[in-house]
Amino acid sequence: MPDTRDLAELYRDLHAHPELGFAEHRTAGIVAAELRRLGYEVTEAIGGTGVVGRLGRGDGPVVLLRADMDALPVTEETGLPYASRTTAEDDGGERTGVMHACGHDVHTTCLLGAARELADADDWSGTLLCLFQPAEELGAGARAMLDDGLYDRFPRPSVVLGQHVVPLPAGVLAIEPGPAYAASDSLRITLHGEGSHASRPQNAVDPVVLAAATILRLQTIVAREVAPTDAAVVTVGAVHAGTVGNVIPDRAELLLSVRTFSEQVRSTVLGAIDRIVHHEAAAAGAPRPPDVEVLNAFPAVVNDPVAVERTRPALASVTGTVVRPGPVTGSEDVGLLAREADAPCVYWLLGGADPAAFADLDLDDIAAVIERVDQQPANHSPQFAPAIEPTLRVGVRALVAAARTWLSRQRDGV
């Protein structure tokens, strides 16, 4: 069983010093120094701030363990003694709090712990790649590392393994074969109008009214164009238009988040968005068509069913409770690392919530557990605060056990 006392101190340090996507310089430096101390061959600055540690032990499979390092522009409200007081400028030049509100500090700490356990062991064969990724929250970090020649510098993995902390009870692991995390498409839509004095709307093409009509129409996509047996989410998360009440502006901007699990549904939803925004603009008499800009896009995380069944016993050896959570509508870009390598992906959920909050439940009753999960501070919440133990201990052991399943000798057929 790993001794995670020093990892707890590392976790508190990372939590207190979060960094936004592509600015993870301090975190990357800590990671690189620790990997070098453990004897890994270390390559830094991949895709900006990404770090890969390579450890070879002769012939055998190539196993990639992945963790993400970036934080979110969220002001922490946990009240913890190691709470973040870090601030940074947002895209608009305003100061904002920065917080590990999604648990990437847990991921980084657990992978460093697993790197240590595996470096100390001499009973496996193959090549281990410990990949620390920037900018997952921007949906851009995996792509940046790939575009920077990740698989030109390193061998393509036989499998991609990883985990994400969530407010399941600490000590519980969860894995879903098949589509596990949704594809994500983030869009910026700029609607063009004609400005005027608010008292003379007849001289304007009001983009605020156009935006309102467009938003309502967009909400019909899931209800009327996606089959009830399929899943999709279309959310307009931000609307920007105008500066004062007595001026009709000449443009409005919508920021959209789209989540889907199949490429067919994804194509249907994105096509419907494009059709609706253009036709609503035409119906309003807009002076020119809207601009539809893709800010980021990455596919669903699809857990290879065969690889999941191969790995599940290893996860079960860590904790007696490995559940199926069903598909998660949140998104992750780890799937790109597997897709580009043509390798199976095995990505599981790591419970991080205080187990006492679930003490009265049968953990095999997943519906009741998920209902209780929904009552806990969620990922991206300013109150999100994973229990340090047993979360770190289970997270390290899960990564090590999963890696050992694949870092077996070629007689196992890998």
N, C-alpha and C positions, 0 to 999 in steps of 0.2 A: 504494500500500500504506500503510495507516494506521501512524503512528508511535505505538506504545503504551507508550513508556517512562514518560510521566507517568501513564498509566492503570494501569500496574503499581504505582506508588506509591499511587494511589487504592485499588486492589484490596487492597493490604496493609493500608491504613488501615481499610477497611470490614471486612476479615476480623478485624482485631484488636479491633473495636468492634461486635460483633453485637448485635442487638436482637430481642426476641421479637415475635410478632404483635400488631399494633395499638399497639406501643410503639416504632415505628421513627422516633422524632422526630429523632434526630441524622442518620440516613441520609436521611430525607426532606428535611431542611434542606440537606444537601450537594447532593442532587439538584436541588432547586428553585433554589439559588444558581447551579449550573452551567448549568441550562437558561436562566435569565435572562441570564447572561453571553453565552450563544450567540444570544440574540435571540428566544427562544421566549416566547409568552404563557403564563404559568404559573398554574395553579390548584392550591392546596394543600388539605389536610385533607378530601379526598373519601373518604367512607367511613371516617373516622378519620384515617389518616395517608397516604392515597394522594395521589399527585402526577401531574398531567397537564401536559405541555408541548405547545403547539399552534403549528405553523408553517404558514402558508398561502402558496401561490405561485399564486394564480389558480384558474381552473376546473380540475376534474379529480377523480379519485377521492380518497377519504378512506382513508388507510392507518394502521392502528393497530399500533404496535410495543409489545409488552408485556414487562416484567420484574417479578419479584417481589423483595421486599426483606428479608423476615423470616428470622430464624435459628431454631435449635432449642434446647430445654433439654438440651444435651449438653455434657459436660465434655471439652474438646479434649485429645487425646493425640498430636498430630502432632509435637511437639517443634520446630516451626518458630519462627524468631526473631520472627515476627509473629503467633504463636498467640494466641488469645483467652484473656484472664484474667478476662473479664466473668462476673459471677454475677447471678442474679435470683431472686425468690421464685416457686416453682411454685404450682399451685392449692391445695396443701395447706399453704402458708406456709413450706415448707422452702427453703433456699438451694440452688440448682443452678447448674452451669456453663451458659454460653450459647455456642453455636458455630455458625458457618455450615457446618454439616455437610451441607447439601444443595446448596451452591454458588450461593445466591442473590446472594452478593457478586459472583460472576462475571457473573451475569445483569445486575445493576445497572450494573456497570462497562462491560460490552460495550454496553449500550443508551446510556449516556452517550457512549461513543466513537462509536457510530453517529449519535447526534443531532448530534454535532460535524461528522462527515463530511458529513452531508446538509445541515446549515446552511451549510456552506462551498461547497456546489455550487449552481449556478444553472441546471442543465439539466433540471430536472424541474418538473412542474406538478401541482397538487392540494393536498391538506391532509395534513400529517403529524401524527399524535397519538402522542407518546411517553408511555406509561402505566406508572407505577411503582406496583405493587400491594402493599398490606400483607397480612399474615396468610394467605398461601397454605397454610402448614403447618397452620393451624387449619381449612382448608377454608371460610373465611368472608370472605376479603378481596375476591374478585371480587363476591360477592353484596352486600357492604357498599357497594362503590362504585356498583353498579347501583341499589341501594335509595336511595342518596344523590343520585340524579338524574344519573348519568353521561351518559346519552344525551339528557337534557334540556339539559344544559349544553354538550354537544359533538355534532357531527354523527355519525350512525351510520356506522360504517366500512364500506368496500367489502370489506375483508379484514382479518383479525386474524392477525398474524405473531408468532412468538416461538420461543424455543429453551430447552433445558434441558441443562446440563452433566452428563455421566455419565462413568463410567470406561472409555469407549472410548478408543482412542489419540488423543492430541491431534493435530489436523489432519484427523480424520475427522468427517464429518457423516452423520447417518442420519435417514431419514424414512420413515414408514409411511402409505400412503393408507388411508382408511377408519378404523375404530376403532383408535386409536393408544395411548391411555392409558385405563385402566379407570375406570368410574364408582366413586365411593366413598360408602359409607354407614357412619357411625359411630354405634353404639347403646350406650346404657346400660340394662342390664336389672337390676332390683331384684327379687330373689326373697324372699318373706316367709315366715317360719316362726314357731315359738313357742319361746322360749328356755327353758332349764332347766339344772340342775346336770349336769355331764358324767356323773355316776354314776347319773343317773336319765333315760336317754334316752327311756324309755317315756312320759314326761310332755312330751316336746318334739315339734315338727315341725322336724327338723334341716335348716336351709337349706344347710349345707355339703354334706350328702349330696345334697340336691336340686340344688345347683350342679354337683356332680360328674356326676350322671346327665344333667343338661341339657347340659353341655359335650360329653359323649360322643355324645349324640344329635344335637347340632348338627353334628358332624363327618360325619354320614351324609348331609347335604343335598347336598353336591357329589358324593359317591360314588353316591348312589341317586336323587336327584331332578333332577340336571342331566345332560343328554345328554353322552356322551363327546366329542362334536364341539364342544361349547360350553365356555367357560372361566368359572370362578368361584372365588373364594377366600372362605372363612369362617374368620376367626381370632379366637379369644378371647385378647386380649392382656393382660388383667388380671383378677384375681379378688380380691375383698376381702370378708373375713368374719371376725368374731370378734376377740378381743384376747388371750385366754389359753387354755391347753389344757384347763382344767377347767370351762369354761362353754360351753354350746351357745348360740350367738347367735340373734337373732330375725330376721336378714336376711343376705343375701349379694348382692354386686353383681358383675356381669360387664360388662366393656367389650369390645365386638365391633367388628371391622373387616371390611367386606364389599366385595369388588371384583368387578365384572361388566362385560361389554362390550356387552350388548344389553339393551334395556328389558324384553323378555320374560323373559330369564333373571333380571334384577334383580327383577322382580315375583315370580317363582317363589321365589327365594331368601328375599326379605324376608317373603313369605307363610309360607314353611316355618318361618322363625325364630319368627314370632309364634305359629304353631300349636304348635310343639314346646314353647316355654317355658310356654305356658298349660296344655297337657295334662300336662306333667311336674309342674307345680305341683298340678294337680288330682289326679294319681295319688299325690302325696306327702301329700295331705290338707292343703295349705297353707291358712291361715286366710283368705287373700284372694288374688286373682289377682296375677300379677307386674305391675310397671310397666315398660313398654317406651318408652324416651325416645330420640328421634332427636337426636343431638348435632350432626351436620352431614351434609349430603348434596349431592352434585353429580354431574352426568352424565358419561358418558365423553367424552373428547376425540376427536372424529371429524374427521379430516383430509379435507377435500373433495378427492376424487380429481382432478377437473379442475383445481382450484387448485394442487394438488401438482404436477401435470404442467407447469403454467405456471411454477411457481417453481423446479422442480428444475434446469433449465439454469443459473439464476443461482447456485444453491448449488454446482453442479458447476464453475462458473467460479472459485469460491473455492478449491476443493480437488478434485483428481481423484478422490477417493474419497467417493462418496455411496452408502450402502448402505441396504438395507431391514432393519430390526432385528426385524420382527414386532411384534405388539401387546405393550405393556408393562403389567404388572399393577399398577405404581404408578399414582398418580392425580394429577390436576392440575385446578384450577378455571378455567383459562384458557378452556376450552370454553364456559363461561357467557357470557363476553364476546362470543363469536361467535354463540352461540345467540340471545341477547337482541337482537342487532342483525340477525338473519337474514342473517349474512354468512359466507362460507367461512372456515374455520380452516386455517392451515398452520403446524404446530408440529413442529420437528425437534429432534434430539439433537445436542449439541455435544461432541465428544470432549475429555476433559480429563486423561486419564492419561498418564504418562510414555511416550512412543513407544518407548523402549528396551525396555519390557516386552513389546512386540509385534514386535520387530525380526525374529524368526525366522518370522513368520507371513505368509501371503498374505492381505492385508486383504480380498480378494474372497471368501475362505472365511469367510462370516459365522458359521457354526457354530463353527469353531475360534476366531474372534475373541471370540464371546460366552462360550465356555468360559474363555478367558483373562481376560475382563472379570470373571467370577465369582471370580477369584482376587485381584482388586484390592480395596482398601478401597472400600466402596460408599457411595453417598449415605446419609446418616444415621449413618454410622460415625464414631466419635471420631477415626479415623485418616484421614478423607477429606481429601485435599489435592491439588486440581488443579494441574497444571503451569501456571505463569503464562504461559509462552510454549511453543508457539505458540497456546495456548488463547484468550488475549485477542485476538490479531491475527486469528485465524480467526473468532472470534465476532463481532467488529466487522464484518469484511468480509461475513460471511454475512447479517447484518441489513441492511447497506447494499445488498448486491446484491439481496436479496429485495424490499426496499422499492422499489428502482428498477424492478423488474419491474412493479410495480403503479402506481407514481407516473409512469406514462407519459401522454401526451396522449390525448385522447378519440378520436383517430383509431385508437388500438389497440383500441377497442371496449369500454373499461371504463365 
